[in-house]
Structure formats: structure tokens, C-alpha cells
Amino acid sequence: MFKPLRVAIAAACLMVSATLGIAQEPIVIKFSHVVAPESPKGRAAEFFRGRVAARLGSRVRVEVYPNSTLYKDRDEMEALQLGAVQMLAPSLAKFGPLGLREFEVFDLPYLFDDYRAVHRVTGGPIGERLLDKLEDKGIVGLAYWDNGFKDFSANRPLRKPEDFRGLKMRIQSSAVIDAQMRALGTRPEVMNFSDVRDALRTGMVDGTENPPSNFYTQGMHEVQKYLLRSNHGYLGYAVIVNKRFWDDLPGPIRRELQLAIGEATEFANAIAERDNARALEAVHRSGKTQIIVPTNAERAALKRALVDVHKSQASRVGADLIQAIYRETGFDPARK
């Protein structure tokens, strides 16, 4: 990390420690994220802020910083661990670089058929066990929030696996997503989310993957000619807090914050599917991106090309974990 960022983080940590040490009011929770305020995560973060204000009044103030205004993808997790921010909602792919490779199981292509299948995992023992693993990293996992199912975009039409060959595709820092892209013959490029639109505009990368809400709210439809409705993978978030900050909160305040998170989680997961549908319609109305809906045969071919990534990544995310998710959701890898 660059020295100025470390200095800023150290200063912020001193401020937080001083605040907690002398019990000043209000307690400030800085909630940083990298997407637009009007995206599902952005709206859920604002909803959480409002619920905290309603429940705790002036005792706690939540400050929401969207669109990477505080930290970019590569910096935000370290900022949380050091206490420069108190709350994040990073995509589940972000935990792999921390050594928690199990979270990359959510990046496996075609693992979930729908939100119901996702929630059987995130809302059950599997999801709870994964969040428990965060504590050794100085992080408390509070909830999972949906975004949606990802689509591929590029400046040439994508329908069949061979259409992807040779493209340079932006990805998150996930070995599983890297393997997914390589299975299609593309060249994956890890890049901060805030840099993606300009990279697409200038041709630094040829395409990427996103749920429609992120694709539209970041203006990617203005710089990508084609969007394939592949629905090939789930993008979700874990709402997390700095463990030291969380443990030092007075018990009654912590309980109210947990209730507010529960309300925000219900809100986030209720709006995700609807917001993605609206974003897709907005992309269509713009006339700037052609939306390609694959035929059943084309979708099956894409799935056949990608499902073998489950096997190749089993040693990374855990074969037992993959099998547990198969049992929970009824997924059959042989049914391609």
C-alpha cells in the first residue's frame, strides 16, 4: 500500500481509538463501498443508515461513502482491519486474498439456479460457518446481501464459448473467476471496480462481467456494445465490521445495530432482483448496448464449457464445501 494511505489509516485509527476511549458521542460508523448509491448495495447501505438513525438517534451516526470515495477494492479490506473504516460490504470474492479461499465458492459458474438456492446457503449453516471464519482476521461477519446474477459484456457479440476467445476481460481478484475466464479462452485482468468503465472505454480491456445493476449504474452500457444475458454466476456481498470496534461497543447499541442490519438485509434482498430488472430495461431503452438473449442450446453450451471449473477449483475452495452446497441446493453437475 502507498505510504500516504498508510498515514491516513494510522491517523483514522487514532481518531477511532480516542473516540471509543473517552466515550464521546456520537459513535461514528464509516461505511465504505465501491458501487453507486442507486445500486442495490448502495440503497441498502442508505437504508441501514436510516434504520440506525431511527433506532439510536444521535448516539450513533452512520456515514456512507459510495463509489470508492474513501477506498478502492484493493485498499478497503486493509482499511477495515486497521480501523480506518468500521463497516464494509465487499463482494464475496474479496476474501480469497485474505487467505479465506472458501468464500470463492460463490464465484463458481452456474452453481446457483436462482436466489432461492443462494439463500439456502447464505441463510443456513453453511453461510454461518463461513462468516465465523472471518473472526481470525479481525473481522465480524454480520449478513449476506444479494446483488444479482452476472452477465458477460464485450464490444463484439457473445453467444457461444468460442466467441470469447482472445478477449481481455476484467475480473475481481478471485482465482475461481480467473479459471472461469480461462475456460472460455479469455485473458483475465484484475482491476479495481472504479477503474473498469475507463478501461472499457479506452480498450485497455475488451469486456467484463456484472449484474445489470452494476453495468448500468456505472455507465458501462455507454462503452460496451453487447451484453449477453448469461446469468452465469452469483454476485453477493458480506456485511462486515472491524472486530475490535464491534466488541468495544456497548451491548445495547450493538444489539440495536444487529436489528438494523437484519432490517437492511431484508430490504437488500427484496430489492436486488427488481433493481436488476429495472437496470436491464434502462440499458435497453438507452439503445447503446444490444442485449443478447441466448437460446436454450447456446446457454447449455456455455454451461458445459464452465461447469468443469467446479472440479478444477475444488482443491482451492474445498471439495467438501462444494458437495455440501450441491446437497443443499439440489445442484447436479452432471446435468449440463
Contacts in CASP RR format, 6 or more apart in sequence:
PFRMAT RR
TARGET T0000
AUTHOR 0000-0000-0000
METHOD contacts of the structure
MODEL  1
MFKPLRVAIAAACLMVSATLGIAQEPIVIKFSHVVAPESPKGRAAEFFRG
RVAARLGSRVRVEVYPNSTLYKDRDEMEALQLGAVQMLAPSLAKFGPLGL
REFEVFDLPYLFDDYRAVHRVTGGPIGERLLDKLEDKGIVGLAYWDNGFK
DFSANRPLRKPEDFRGLKMRIQSSAVIDAQMRALGTRPEVMNFSDVRDAL
RTGMVDGTENPPSNFYTQGMHEVQKYLLRSNHGYLGYAVIVNKRFWDDLP
GPIRRELQLAIGEATEFANAIAERDNARALEAVHRSGKTQIIVPTNAERA
ALKRALVDVHKSQASRVGADLIQAIYRETGFDPARK
1 75 0 8 1.000
1 78 0 8 1.000
5 75 0 8 1.000
5 79 0 8 1.000
8 84 0 8 1.000
9 78 0 8 1.000
9 79 0 8 1.000
9 82 0 8 1.000
9 83 0 8 1.000
9 84 0 8 1.000
10 82 0 8 1.000
12 79 0 8 1.000
12 82 0 8 1.000
12 83 0 8 1.000
12 84 0 8 1.000
12 85 0 8 1.000
13 82 0 8 1.000
13 83 0 8 1.000
13 84 0 8 1.000
16 83 0 8 1.000
16 84 0 8 1.000
16 86 0 8 1.000
16 245 0 8 1.000
18 24 0 8 1.000
19 27 0 8 1.000
19 28 0 8 1.000
20 27 0 8 1.000
20 245 0 8 1.000
20 248 0 8 1.000
25 58 0 8 1.000
25 59 0 8 1.000
26 58 0 8 1.000
26 59 0 8 1.000
26 60 0 8 1.000
26 61 0 8 1.000
27 59 0 8 1.000
27 60 0 8 1.000
27 61 0 8 1.000
27 249 0 8 1.000
27 253 0 8 1.000
28 60 0 8 1.000
28 61 0 8 1.000
28 63 0 8 1.000
28 86 0 8 1.000
29 52 0 8 1.000
29 60 0 8 1.000
29 61 0 8 1.000
29 62 0 8 1.000
29 63 0 8 1.000
29 86 0 8 1.000
29 87 0 8 1.000
29 241 0 8 1.000
30 63 0 8 1.000
30 65 0 8 1.000
30 70 0 8 1.000
30 84 0 8 1.000
30 85 0 8 1.000
30 86 0 8 1.000
30 87 0 8 1.000
31 45 0 8 1.000
31 48 0 8 1.000
31 49 0 8 1.000
31 62 0 8 1.000
31 63 0 8 1.000
31 64 0 8 1.000
31 65 0 8 1.000
31 85 0 8 1.000
31 86 0 8 1.000
31 87 0 8 1.000
31 88 0 8 1.000
31 89 0 8 1.000
32 65 0 8 1.000
32 69 0 8 1.000
32 70 0 8 1.000
32 71 0 8 1.000
32 76 0 8 1.000
32 79 0 8 1.000
32 80 0 8 1.000
32 85 0 8 1.000
32 87 0 8 1.000
32 88 0 8 1.000
33 41 0 8 1.000
33 42 0 8 1.000
33 45 0 8 1.000
33 64 0 8 1.000
33 65 0 8 1.000
33 66 0 8 1.000
33 76 0 8 1.000
33 88 0 8 1.000
33 89 0 8 1.000
33 90 0 8 1.000
34 66 0 8 1.000
34 67 0 8 1.000
34 68 0 8 1.000
34 72 0 8 1.000
34 73 0 8 1.000
34 76 0 8 1.000
34 192 0 8 1.000
34 193 0 8 1.000
34 194 0 8 1.000
35 41 0 8 1.000
35 42 0 8 1.000
35 66 0 8 1.000
35 67 0 8 1.000
35 193 0 8 1.000
35 214 0 8 1.000
35 217 0 8 1.000
35 218 0 8 1.000
36 42 0 8 1.000
36 66 0 8 1.000
36 67 0 8 1.000
36 214 0 8 1.000
36 217 0 8 1.000
36 218 0 8 1.000
37 43 0 8 1.000
37 46 0 8 1.000
37 64 0 8 1.000
37 66 0 8 1.000
37 67 0 8 1.000
38 217 0 8 1.000
39 147 0 8 1.000
39 213 0 8 1.000
39 214 0 8 1.000
39 217 0 8 1.000
39 275 0 8 1.000
40 145 0 8 1.000
40 146 0 8 1.000
40 147 0 8 1.000
40 148 0 8 1.000
40 213 0 8 1.000
40 268 0 8 1.000
40 271 0 8 1.000
40 272 0 8 1.000
40 275 0 8 1.000
40 276 0 8 1.000
41 89 0 8 1.000
41 145 0 8 1.000
41 147 0 8 1.000
41 237 0 8 1.000
41 268 0 8 1.000
42 64 0 8 1.000
42 66 0 8 1.000
43 267 0 8 1.000
43 268 0 8 1.000
43 271 0 8 1.000
43 275 0 8 1.000
44 89 0 8 1.000
44 145 0 8 1.000
44 264 0 8 1.000
44 265 0 8 1.000
44 267 0 8 1.000
44 268 0 8 1.000
44 271 0 8 1.000
45 64 0 8 1.000
45 66 0 8 1.000
45 89 0 8 1.000
45 264 0 8 1.000
46 64 0 8 1.000
47 263 0 8 1.000
47 264 0 8 1.000
47 267 0 8 1.000
47 268 0 8 1.000
48 62 0 8 1.000
48 260 0 8 1.000
48 261 0 8 1.000
48 263 0 8 1.000
48 264 0 8 1.000
49 62 0 8 1.000
49 63 0 8 1.000
49 64 0 8 1.000
50 62 0 8 1.000
51 260 0 8 1.000
51 263 0 8 1.000
51 264 0 8 1.000
52 60 0 8 1.000
52 61 0 8 1.000
52 62 0 8 1.000
52 256 0 8 1.000
52 257 0 8 1.000
52 260 0 8 1.000
53 61 0 8 1.000
53 62 0 8 1.000
55 256 0 8 1.000
55 259 0 8 1.000
55 260 0 8 1.000
56 253 0 8 1.000
56 256 0 8 1.000
56 257 0 8 1.000
59 253 0 8 1.000
60 253 0 8 1.000
60 256 0 8 1.000
60 257 0 8 1.000
62 87 0 8 1.000
65 85 0 8 1.000
67 194 0 8 1.000
68 192 0 8 1.000
68 193 0 8 1.000
68 194 0 8 1.000
70 76 0 8 1.000
70 79 0 8 1.000
70 85 0 8 1.000
71 79 0 8 1.000
71 84 0 8 1.000
71 85 0 8 1.000
72 192 0 8 1.000
72 193 0 8 1.000
72 194 0 8 1.000
72 195 0 8 1.000
73 90 0 8 1.000
73 94 0 8 1.000
73 172 0 8 1.000
73 173 0 8 1.000
73 192 0 8 1.000
73 193 0 8 1.000
73 194 0 8 1.000
74 173 0 8 1.000
74 192 0 8 1.000
76 85 0 8 1.000
76 88 0 8 1.000
76 90 0 8 1.000
77 88 0 8 1.000
77 90 0 8 1.000
77 94 0 8 1.000
77 97 0 8 1.000
77 98 0 8 1.000
79 85 0 8 1.000
80 86 0 8 1.000
80 87 0 8 1.000
80 88 0 8 1.000
80 139 0 8 1.000
80 240 0 8 1.000
80 241 0 8 1.000
80 242 0 8 1.000
81 137 0 8 1.000
81 138 0 8 1.000
81 139 0 8 1.000
81 242 0 8 1.000
83 242 0 8 1.000
83 244 0 8 1.000
83 245 0 8 1.000
85 242 0 8 1.000
86 241 0 8 1.000
86 242 0 8 1.000
86 245 0 8 1.000
87 239 0 8 1.000
87 240 0 8 1.000
87 241 0 8 1.000
87 242 0 8 1.000
88 239 0 8 1.000
88 240 0 8 1.000
89 145 0 8 1.000
89 237 0 8 1.000
89 238 0 8 1.000
89 239 0 8 1.000
89 240 0 8 1.000
90 237 0 8 1.000
90 238 0 8 1.000
90 240 0 8 1.000
91 147 0 8 1.000
91 172 0 8 1.000
91 235 0 8 1.000
91 236 0 8 1.000
91 237 0 8 1.000
92 103 0 8 1.000
92 104 0 8 1.000
92 106 0 8 1.000
92 107 0 8 1.000
92 144 0 8 1.000
92 235 0 8 1.000
92 236 0 8 1.000
92 237 0 8 1.000
92 238 0 8 1.000
93 103 0 8 1.000
93 104 0 8 1.000
93 106 0 8 1.000
93 107 0 8 1.000
93 172 0 8 1.000
93 173 0 8 1.000
93 174 0 8 1.000
93 176 0 8 1.000
93 177 0 8 1.000
94 103 0 8 1.000
94 172 0 8 1.000
94 173 0 8 1.000
95 103 0 8 1.000
95 104 0 8 1.000
95 134 0 8 1.000
95 238 0 8 1.000
96 103 0 8 1.000
96 104 0 8 1.000
96 173 0 8 1.000
96 174 0 8 1.000
96 175 0 8 1.000
97 173 0 8 1.000
98 137 0 8 1.000
100 130 0 8 1.000
100 133 0 8 1.000
100 134 0 8 1.000
100 137 0 8 1.000
101 175 0 8 1.000
101 316 0 8 1.000
101 317 0 8 1.000
101 318 0 8 1.000
102 130 0 8 1.000
102 133 0 8 1.000
102 317 0 8 1.000
102 318 0 8 1.000
102 321 0 8 1.000
103 130 0 8 1.000
103 238 0 8 1.000
104 174 0 8 1.000
104 175 0 8 1.000
104 176 0 8 1.000
104 177 0 8 1.000
104 313 0 8 1.000
104 316 0 8 1.000
104 317 0 8 1.000
105 111 0 8 1.000
105 176 0 8 1.000
105 317 0 8 1.000
105 318 0 8 1.000
105 321 0 8 1.000
105 322 0 8 1.000
105 325 0 8 1.000
106 234 0 8 1.000
106 236 0 8 1.000
107 172 0 8 1.000
107 174 0 8 1.000
107 176 0 8 1.000
107 177 0 8 1.000
107 180 0 8 1.000
107 233 0 8 1.000
108 176 0 8 1.000
108 180 0 8 1.000
108 233 0 8 1.000
108 309 0 8 1.000
108 310 0 8 1.000
108 313 0 8 1.000
108 317 0 8 1.000
108 322 0 8 1.000
109 180 0 8 1.000
109 232 0 8 1.000
109 233 0 8 1.000
109 303 0 8 1.000
109 306 0 8 1.000
109 307 0 8 1.000
109 309 0 8 1.000
110 232 0 8 1.000
110 233 0 8 1.000
110 303 0 8 1.000
110 306 0 8 1.000
110 307 0 8 1.000
111 233 0 8 1.000
111 234 0 8 1.000
111 310 0 8 1.000
111 325 0 8 1.000
111 329 0 8 1.000
111 331 0 8 1.000
112 118 0 8 1.000
112 121 0 8 1.000
112 149 0 8 1.000
112 233 0 8 1.000
112 234 0 8 1.000
112 329 0 8 1.000
112 331 0 8 1.000
113 329 0 8 1.000
113 331 0 8 1.000
115 146 0 8 1.000
115 148 0 8 1.000
115 269 0 8 1.000
115 272 0 8 1.000
115 273 0 8 1.000
117 329 0 8 1.000
117 330 0 8 1.000
117 331 0 8 1.000
118 146 0 8 1.000
118 234 0 8 1.000
119 269 0 8 1.000
120 328 0 8 1.000
120 329 0 8 1.000
121 127 0 8 1.000
121 325 0 8 1.000
121 328 0 8 1.000
121 329 0 8 1.000
122 144 0 8 1.000
123 144 0 8 1.000
126 321 0 8 1.000
126 324 0 8 1.000
126 325 0 8 1.000
126 328 0 8 1.000
127 144 0 8 1.000
131 141 0 8 1.000
131 142 0 8 1.000
131 238 0 8 1.000
134 140 0 8 1.000
134 141 0 8 1.000
134 238 0 8 1.000
134 240 0 8 1.000
135 243 0 8 1.000
138 242 0 8 1.000
138 243 0 8 1.000
138 244 0 8 1.000
139 240 0 8 1.000
139 241 0 8 1.000
139 242 0 8 1.000
139 243 0 8 1.000
140 240 0 8 1.000
140 241 0 8 1.000
140 242 0 8 1.000
140 243 0 8 1.000
140 246 0 8 1.000
140 247 0 8 1.000
141 238 0 8 1.000
141 239 0 8 1.000
141 240 0 8 1.000
141 241 0 8 1.000
142 238 0 8 1.000
142 239 0 8 1.000
142 240 0 8 1.000
142 241 0 8 1.000
142 258 0 8 1.000
142 261 0 8 1.000
143 238 0 8 1.000
143 239 0 8 1.000
143 261 0 8 1.000
143 262 0 8 1.000
143 264 0 8 1.000
143 265 0 8 1.000
144 236 0 8 1.000
144 237 0 8 1.000
144 238 0 8 1.000
144 239 0 8 1.000
144 265 0 8 1.000
145 236 0 8 1.000
145 237 0 8 1.000
145 238 0 8 1.000
145 239 0 8 1.000
145 264 0 8 1.000
145 265 0 8 1.000
145 268 0 8 1.000
145 269 0 8 1.000
145 272 0 8 1.000
146 236 0 8 1.000
146 237 0 8 1.000
146 268 0 8 1.000
146 269 0 8 1.000
146 272 0 8 1.000
146 273 0 8 1.000
147 211 0 8 1.000
147 213 0 8 1.000
147 214 0 8 1.000
147 235 0 8 1.000
147 236 0 8 1.000
147 237 0 8 1.000
147 272 0 8 1.000
147 276 0 8 1.000
148 211 0 8 1.000
148 213 0 8 1.000
148 234 0 8 1.000
148 235 0 8 1.000
148 236 0 8 1.000
148 272 0 8 1.000
148 273 0 8 1.000
148 276 0 8 1.000
149 211 0 8 1.000
149 231 0 8 1.000
149 232 0 8 1.000
149 233 0 8 1.000
149 234 0 8 1.000
149 235 0 8 1.000
149 276 0 8 1.000
150 209 0 8 1.000
150 210 0 8 1.000
150 211 0 8 1.000
150 230 0 8 1.000
150 231 0 8 1.000
150 232 0 8 1.000
150 233 0 8 1.000
150 234 0 8 1.000
150 235 0 8 1.000
151 209 0 8 1.000
151 210 0 8 1.000
151 211 0 8 1.000
151 212 0 8 1.000
151 215 0 8 1.000
151 227 0 8 1.000
151 228 0 8 1.000
151 229 0 8 1.000
151 230 0 8 1.000
151 231 0 8 1.000
151 232 0 8 1.000
152 158 0 8 1.000
152 164 0 8 1.000
152 169 0 8 1.000
152 207 0 8 1.000
152 208 0 8 1.000
152 209 0 8 1.000
152 227 0 8 1.000
152 228 0 8 1.000
152 230 0 8 1.000
152 232 0 8 1.000
153 207 0 8 1.000
153 208 0 8 1.000
153 209 0 8 1.000
153 210 0 8 1.000
153 215 0 8 1.000
153 220 0 8 1.000
153 224 0 8 1.000
153 226 0 8 1.000
153 227 0 8 1.000
153 228 0 8 1.000
153 289 0 8 1.000
154 164 0 8 1.000
154 167 0 8 1.000
154 169 0 8 1.000
154 206 0 8 1.000
154 207 0 8 1.000
154 224 0 8 1.000
154 225 0 8 1.000
154 226 0 8 1.000
154 228 0 8 1.000
155 206 0 8 1.000
155 207 0 8 1.000
155 224 0 8 1.000
155 225 0 8 1.000
155 226 0 8 1.000
156 163 0 8 1.000
156 167 0 8 1.000
156 206 0 8 1.000
156 225 0 8 1.000
156 226 0 8 1.000
157 163 0 8 1.000
157 226 0 8 1.000
157 290 0 8 1.000
157 292 0 8 1.000
158 164 0 8 1.000
158 226 0 8 1.000
158 228 0 8 1.000
158 230 0 8 1.000
158 292 0 8 1.000
159 228 0 8 1.000
159 292 0 8 1.000
159 294 0 8 1.000
159 298 0 8 1.000
160 298 0 8 1.000
160 301 0 8 1.000
160 302 0 8 1.000
161 184 0 8 1.000
161 301 0 8 1.000
161 302 0 8 1.000
161 305 0 8 1.000
164 184 0 8 1.000
164 185 0 8 1.000
164 186 0 8 1.000
165 184 0 8 1.000
165 185 0 8 1.000
165 186 0 8 1.000
166 185 0 8 1.000
166 186 0 8 1.000
166 187 0 8 1.000
167 185 0 8 1.000
167 186 0 8 1.000
167 187 0 8 1.000
167 206 0 8 1.000
167 207 0 8 1.000
168 186 0 8 1.000
168 187 0 8 1.000
168 189 0 8 1.000
168 204 0 8 1.000
168 205 0 8 1.000
168 206 0 8 1.000
168 207 0 8 1.000
169 181 0 8 1.000
169 186 0 8 1.000
169 187 0 8 1.000
169 188 0 8 1.000
169 189 0 8 1.000
169 205 0 8 1.000
169 206 0 8 1.000
169 207 0 8 1.000
169 208 0 8 1.000
169 209 0 8 1.000
170 188 0 8 1.000
170 189 0 8 1.000
170 190 0 8 1.000
170 191 0 8 1.000
170 196 0 8 1.000
170 199 0 8 1.000
170 200 0 8 1.000
170 205 0 8 1.000
170 207 0 8 1.000
170 208 0 8 1.000
171 177 0 8 1.000
171 178 0 8 1.000
171 181 0 8 1.000
171 188 0 8 1.000
171 189 0 8 1.000
171 190 0 8 1.000
171 191 0 8 1.000
171 208 0 8 1.000
171 209 0 8 1.000
172 190 0 8 1.000
172 193 0 8 1.000
173 190 0 8 1.000
175 313 0 8 1.000
175 316 0 8 1.000
176 309 0 8 1.000
176 313 0 8 1.000
176 316 0 8 1.000
176 317 0 8 1.000
177 188 0 8 1.000
177 209 0 8 1.000
178 188 0 8 1.000
178 190 0 8 1.000
179 309 0 8 1.000
179 312 0 8 1.000
179 313 0 8 1.000
180 232 0 8 1.000
180 306 0 8 1.000
180 309 0 8 1.000
181 187 0 8 1.000
181 188 0 8 1.000
182 188 0 8 1.000
183 305 0 8 1.000
183 306 0 8 1.000
183 308 0 8 1.000
183 309 0 8 1.000
184 305 0 8 1.000
184 306 0 8 1.000
189 204 0 8 1.000
189 205 0 8 1.000
191 199 0 8 1.000
191 205 0 8 1.000
193 214 0 8 1.000
193 218 0 8 1.000
196 205 0 8 1.000
196 208 0 8 1.000
196 218 0 8 1.000
196 220 0 8 1.000
197 218 0 8 1.000
197 219 0 8 1.000
197 220 0 8 1.000
197 222 0 8 1.000
197 223 0 8 1.000
198 204 0 8 1.000
199 205 0 8 1.000
200 206 0 8 1.000
200 207 0 8 1.000
200 208 0 8 1.000
200 220 0 8 1.000
200 223 0 8 1.000
200 224 0 8 1.000
201 223 0 8 1.000
207 224 0 8 1.000
208 220 0 8 1.000
208 224 0 8 1.000
209 232 0 8 1.000
209 233 0 8 1.000
210 218 0 8 1.000
210 220 0 8 1.000
210 235 0 8 1.000
211 235 0 8 1.000
211 276 0 8 1.000
211 279 0 8 1.000
212 227 0 8 1.000
212 276 0 8 1.000
212 277 0 8 1.000
212 279 0 8 1.000
212 280 0 8 1.000
212 283 0 8 1.000
213 272 0 8 1.000
213 275 0 8 1.000
213 276 0 8 1.000
213 279 0 8 1.000
214 220 0 8 1.000
214 235 0 8 1.000
215 221 0 8 1.000
215 224 0 8 1.000
215 227 0 8 1.000
215 279 0 8 1.000
215 283 0 8 1.000
216 279 0 8 1.000
216 280 0 8 1.000
216 282 0 8 1.000
216 283 0 8 1.000
217 279 0 8 1.000
221 227 0 8 1.000
221 283 0 8 1.000
221 286 0 8 1.000
221 288 0 8 1.000
221 289 0 8 1.000
222 286 0 8 1.000
222 288 0 8 1.000
224 289 0 8 1.000
225 288 0 8 1.000
225 289 0 8 1.000
225 290 0 8 1.000
226 289 0 8 1.000
226 290 0 8 1.000
226 292 0 8 1.000
227 283 0 8 1.000
227 289 0 8 1.000
227 290 0 8 1.000
227 291 0 8 1.000
227 292 0 8 1.000
228 292 0 8 1.000
228 294 0 8 1.000
229 280 0 8 1.000
229 291 0 8 1.000
229 292 0 8 1.000
229 293 0 8 1.000
229 294 0 8 1.000
230 294 0 8 1.000
230 299 0 8 1.000
230 302 0 8 1.000
232 302 0 8 1.000
232 303 0 8 1.000
232 306 0 8 1.000
239 261 0 8 1.000
239 264 0 8 1.000
239 265 0 8 1.000
246 254 0 8 1.000
249 257 0 8 1.000
280 291 0 8 1.000
283 289 0 8 1.000
283 291 0 8 1.000
284 291 0 8 1.000
294 302 0 8 1.000
300 336 0 8 1.000
303 336 0 8 1.000
304 336 0 8 1.000
307 333 0 8 1.000
307 336 0 8 1.000
310 322 0 8 1.000
310 333 0 8 1.000
311 333 0 8 1.000
314 322 0 8 1.000
325 331 0 8 1.000
326 332 0 8 1.000
326 333 0 8 1.000
END
